[in-house]
Amino acid sequence: MVFTEMISPSATVRDVIQRHPQTREVFEAMGIRVCCWDCALRTAALRGGIDLSGLLTALDEAACGQA
């Protein structure tokens, strides 16, 4: 799938992985587990104590092949 827009903080972890399978490694590296897959990225970041801006940047980079 071609990366055409920034990943939204309201997207769920599951949606992001389905659209951009290469982002799975980012989630795993940041400690976001299967139990958060139906959470919005904003919620998953908050629960994991992860900087939301950093997470979105890493996901966008992975989705467009820069990671």
URCORJO-V735426 format. One record per pair of residues at least 4 apart in sequence whose ideal C-beta (glycine too) atoms are under 8 Angstrom apart, sorted by the first residue. I is the first residue (numbers start at 1). J is the second residue. Records with the same first field share a line. If there is no record, write none. Layout:
I: J + J
//
This chain:
1: 19 + 20
3: 20 + 60 + 63 + 64 + 65
6: 56 + 60
7: 11 + 16 + 20 + 23 + 41 + 56 + 59 + 60 + 63
8: 41
9: 40 + 41 + 42 + 45 + 52 + 56
10: 40 + 41 + 42
11: 15 + 16 + 40 + 41
12: 16 + 37 + 38 + 39 + 40 + 41
13: 17 + 27 + 32 + 36 + 37 + 38 + 39 + 41 + 44
14: 18 + 37 + 38
15: 19
16: 20 + 23 + 41 + 59 + 63
17: 21 + 23 + 24 + 27 + 37
19: 63
20: 59 + 62 + 63
22: 62 + 63 + 65 + 67
23: 27 + 59 + 62 + 63
24: 28
25: 29 + 62 + 67
26: 30 + 55 + 58 + 59 + 62 + 67
27: 32
28: 32
30: 48 + 50 + 55 + 58
31: 48 + 50
32: 36 + 44 + 48 + 50
36: 43 + 44 + 47 + 48
39: 43 + 44 + 47
40: 44
41: 45 + 52 + 55 + 56 + 59
42: 46 + 52
43: 47
44: 48 + 50 + 55
45: 50 + 51 + 52 + 55
46: 50 + 52
50: 54 + 55
51: 55
52: 56
53: 57
54: 58
55: 59
56: 60
57: 61
58: 62 + 67
59: 63
60: 64
61: 66 + 67
62: 66 + 67
//
